[in-house]
Amino acid sequence: MSIETPPHESHVPTHREAEPIPDPGLPPHHWRPTDVDPKAEKRAERQIAAMFIAAMISAVLFVVAYFSFEVGDNWDTFAGMGASTVALGVTLGLTLLLIGIAIIHLARKLMSDVEMVEMRHSAASPPEDREATIEALNAGLDEAGIGRRPLVRNTMLGAVGILGLPAVVLLRDLAPGDELDISKLAHTIWEPGMRLVRDVVGTPILASEVEMGDLINAAPEALFPTEENGYEELHGAELQVNKAKGAIIIVRMEPENIIPAKGREKWTVDGIICYSKICTHVGCPISLYERTTHHVLCPCHQSTFDLADHAKVIFGPAARPLPQLPLAVDEAGYLVAQSDFTEPIGASYWEREKQ
């Protein structure tokens, strides 16, 4: 099979080794306008370069927007989103979109447009095939014409290179601890005497109702305010943050199976034990419980904790046990917290050990 050469593309190979099937049934090749018309080729180059330049401008605007708008600034924007969210999303999205369209445009209009057939061969290629592959790759680079089109090459490198600016700027959000109120990460809404309630429905939990081997997803009573309990109703982000940090799991096992950590001998009630529901790896919610082994599994990255042995890590990437909530019962027999968690819940962060 031979490959035709467009009138103004003398660098394209003019011959290829014959294939076992002389005529595989391919339709006649039709050259694109950019293959036969130098003006069309130059016009396509300018279009591609313009898109790469626009992508660079959009990336710079992302950086400007990052420093111009504070989180929480609001406009009358679509769906009530804030100025920072809209500006960052639009500029970064436009940067990636323009780079993608420009690369597609480059491939469709300027890169070599020939039919190629790759014959099947054994998995272990002989040396001569590997050498032929290297030659084909080098030929492909020549056919792409990047070296002959400095305008396209330079703008493409500039657009892809400047794309790193938003990533570098976003590292600013990883600020030192003294610039963040990390104390909010160290404490939850739990307080002494607060009842444990079933998640979603908010009903308090009698210690006598917890069955052996059950796992109960629960939450702080303060998230379900009523006239009887007197808690203030929370809304919006405050509600979601407290719900995420206060989520717990409750299990019951034989008291003799429990191996308490030092100082936690009185944190359980008749074999009922309570831990944070948030994995200490990256903060996924966990609840996959094996009754016979007392192991609980995080579905995200398979970190496994032994709830009978102070929730120590027995498998996976988590670096520390699940935080334990000290339990007691009130005069009505309902499960209550003795205090807040005595350590930060959730995923690791740099200042955690200072809390």
ZAFIRO-582784 format. One record per residue (C-alpha): x, y, z. Coordinates in steps of 0.001 Angstrom, whole numbers. Layout:
! ZAFIRO-582784
X	Y	Z
...
//
This chain:
! ZAFIRO-582784
0	0	0
1413	3378	-931
766	6752	608
141	9787	-1528
1936	13004	-781
-47	16250	-640
1215	18836	-3089
2967	21025	-495
4004	18314	2028
7257	16871	704
8237	15476	4111
5510	12782	4132
6818	9271	3284
5965	8310	-302
6164	4530	43
5254	1854	2496
5976	-1850	2456
3187	-3801	779
689	-5485	3113
-464	-9118	2769
-3803	-7810	1449
-3091	-5481	-1487
-6554	-3894	-1389
-8134	-3996	2103
-11208	-2183	818
-10418	1341	1947
-12204	4093	15
-10118	6495	-2081
-8264	9004	64
-9503	12590	-65
-7110	15321	987
-8269	17960	3424
-8232	21629	2401
-5240	22181	4696
-3332	19429	2859
-3630	21061	-565
-4058	24763	167
-1196	26583	1968
-3537	29454	2828
-5952	27092	4562
-3039	25550	6431
-1834	28940	7693
-5379	29908	8643
-5722	26718	10710
-2390	27460	12399
-3608	30926	13392
-6899	29533	14712
-5107	26945	16847
-2608	29483	18127
-5467	31862	19003
-7126	29179	21104
-3891	28429	22956
-3389	32156	23607
-6988	32475	24834
-6334	29531	27172
-3303	31340	28591
-5357	34482	29164
-8071	32455	30889
-5498	30837	33187
-4188	34267	34162
-7765	35414	34831
-8168	32415	37139
-5267	33698	39236
-6714	37225	39214
-10133	35932	40301
-8586	33854	43065
-7077	36923	44701
-9938	39299	43818
-12905	37461	45323
-13177	36169	48852
-15008	32937	49551
-18512	33965	50530
-18740	36983	48229
-22101	36849	46521
-23508	38134	43267
-26898	37559	41744
-25402	34593	39947
-26841	31420	38492
-28361	29130	41138
-27173	31466	43893
-23495	30558	43544
-20949	33030	44874
-18634	35224	42833
-15542	33232	43757
-17118	29922	42762
-18378	31215	39425
-15209	33080	38465
-12840	30237	39348
-15025	27595	37727
-15549	29522	34494
-11918	30563	34010
-10377	27174	34827
-13017	25335	32805
-12489	27653	29839
-8716	27130	30019
-9036	23355	29856
-11741	23547	27173
-9701	25800	24898
-6592	23626	25222
-8635	20524	24422
-10340	22090	21389
-7024	23431	20088
-5366	20011	20321
-8315	18361	18541
-8190	21074	15873
-4464	20449	15455
-4978	16715	15040
-7862	17057	12582
-6459	19786	10363
-2668	19817	10525
-1351	16438	11579
-691	13851	8865
-3890	12423	7402
-3082	8937	6114
-4527	5473	6638
-2263	3120	8562
-2602	-615	9100
-888	-2280	12052
-353	-5999	11569
-749	-8315	14541
2374	-9856	15932
3493	-11859	18924
3759	-10186	22340
7551	-10456	22317
8721	-8301	19430
12074	-9081	17801
14748	-6359	17860
14129	-5352	14259
10451	-4669	15052
11397	-2501	18002
13774	-546	15809
11016	-149	13224
8700	1120	15954
11187	3792	16984
11536	4818	13342
7745	4977	13018
7484	7163	16112
10126	9506	14771
8335	9592	11431
5094	10380	13251
6724	13336	14958
7900	14575	11573
4439	14088	10075
2825	16029	12926
4714	19035	11662
5199	20550	15121
8803	21383	14362
7839	23206	11155
5049	25168	12847
6685	27266	15569
3538	29356	16096
1456	26306	16990
4282	24684	18956
5115	27735	21041
1521	28667	21855
711	25062	22755
3704	24852	25093
2769	28208	26575
-872	27218	27183
30	23885	28771
2839	25451	30796
763	28295	32161
-1893	25786	33183
355	25074	36157
-283	28561	37522
-3773	27781	38920
-2380	24668	40612
444	26653	42209
-1934	29400	43339
-4305	26882	44897
-1462	25659	47112
-2041	28889	49026
-5077	27227	50573
-2704	24830	52335
-1909	27634	54747
34	27235	58018
-2020	26343	61022
-1825	29772	62610
-3830	31126	59677
-6621	28583	60146
-8971	28026	63031
-7920	24410	63479
-9615	24303	66869
-12858	23719	64978
-11417	20446	63725
-10529	19289	67223
-14029	19509	68719
-17516	18357	67784
-21032	19174	68961
-20960	16340	71511
-21120	17425	75168
-21629	15681	78522
-25110	14213	78920
-26102	14545	75246
-28162	11582	74122
-27216	9332	71245
-30034	9179	68670
-30601	7059	65603
-29460	8700	62417
-32154	10115	60090
-35074	9544	62501
-33511	11123	65608
-35018	8779	68211
-32983	8264	71414
-31438	4851	72015
-32171	2764	75095
-29188	701	76175
-31522	-2273	76653
-32610	-2071	72974
-29142	-2529	71489
-28907	-6149	70305
-25742	-8211	70432
-23862	-7907	67118
-25910	-4948	65837
-24303	-1875	64332
-26316	1323	64715
-25602	4500	62780
-26232	7342	65185
-25841	11084	65690
-25927	13739	68436
-29358	14638	69784
-28559	18335	69225
-29006	17801	65478
-32679	16898	66080
-34004	19794	68203
-37408	19503	69841
-39285	21421	72515
-38411	18642	74965
-34650	18625	74492
-34361	22397	74011
-31538	22386	71469
-31290	25256	68985
-32041	24384	65371
-29064	24511	63016
-29173	25385	59337
-27096	25244	56188
-23356	24699	56389
-23339	24739	60185
-25786	21838	60262
-23870	19831	57673
-20495	20377	59380
-21796	19291	62780
-23588	16318	61254
-20397	15179	59507
-18164	15590	62558
-20642	14099	65032
-21527	10915	63116
-20967	7735	65154
-21414	3974	65061
-22592	1914	68027
-22035	-1823	68462
-22643	-4298	71239
-20417	-7275	71994
-19625	-9478	74947
-17937	-7265	77584
-15142	-9799	78044
-14227	-9421	74342
-13471	-5729	74720
-9822	-4715	75146
-10016	-1083	76303
-7229	1398	75747
-5518	2722	78852
-7820	5107	80707
-10916	3977	78785
-12004	1120	81010
-15260	2909	81902
-16165	4203	78450
-18580	1365	77607
-22008	288	78885
-22616	-3472	79211
-20579	-4216	76082
-21966	-1245	74136
-19149	747	72589
-19181	3824	70359
-16719	5181	67780
-16570	7964	65228
-18024	6948	61885
-15359	8922	60013
-12341	6969	58775
-8998	8319	59969
-7461	7907	56512
-9234	10482	54312
-12554	10875	56095
-14879	8405	54379
-17937	7175	56338
-17615	3570	57503
-20211	1000	58548
-19310	-2378	56969
-19284	-4509	60102
-18277	-8152	60611
-20101	-9417	63678
-17914	-12442	64387
-14564	-10627	64185
-15733	-7192	65396
-13977	-5666	62403
-15345	-2620	60599
-14233	-1828	57053
-13948	1502	55241
-15354	1014	51710
-13119	3688	50150
-9639	2243	50673
-10293	-886	52766
-8862	361	56050
-10005	-2143	58680
-10435	-1449	62394
-10867	-3876	65302
-13700	-2417	67384
-13046	-4890	70201
-9466	-3650	70578
-9991	163	70831
-10596	303	67037
-6920	-177	66200
-5970	-418	62531
-5362	-4005	61407
-5264	-3393	57649
-5141	-578	55118
-3728	2925	54840
-5335	4475	57953
-2649	5585	60422
-4593	5754	63709
-7547	4095	65457
-11063	5468	65233
-11734	8021	68000
-13914	6582	70756
-16847	8405	72352
-17143	7711	76108
-20622	6374	76950
-22926	6348	79948
-26681	5970	80544
-29037	8595	81946
-31706	7991	84582
-34177	6945	81874
-31812	4274	80525
-30864	6113	77343
-27299	6151	76016
-25550	9488	76539
-22060	10862	75971
-19779	11369	78952
-17993	14130	77018
-16887	15158	73552
-14291	13042	71746
-10953	13412	73484
-9060	13582	70174
-9745	15105	66742
-12000	13012	64536
-11602	12406	60824
-8711	12403	58410
-5141	13308	59303
-3841	16844	59049
-528	18435	59978
-1554	20113	63227
-3575	17187	64572
-1038	16217	67219
-1150	19746	68675
-4834	19491	69582
//
